[in-house]
Amino acid sequence: MKNFKTNLLFLILFLIVTGRSFSQDQIYTIKGNIVDENDDVAIEGAWVSVLDLKSNLIIKKIETTSEGVFEIDFEKGKYHLSFGSEKHQTLLLQVDY
């Protein structure tokens, strides 16, 4: 695990998950900022994807802004979150909300 973190070429500076209620559906928002771990420069155009945990199908995919900022919403469930770019290693996290 330590090796993976050491080799990871980018870092998610912060990750905030908030839940909000819309009628019967529970919607969660993840906001963050992706930067290169070596020089702290924002990574523009990095992708952030929400994948179904069982099927691994992409439910939603967005790209970061020029400042490396992203915000993505998803419904309550079990997912993989994927962060990456063409020049950086992909990071896969499991979330269960």
Secondary structure, DSSP 4 states (H G I P E B T S, - for coil): -HHHHHH-SEEEEEEEEEEEEETTEEEEEEEEEEEETTT--B-TT-EEEEEETTT--EEEEEE--TTSEEEEEEESSEEEEEEEETTEEEEEEEEE-
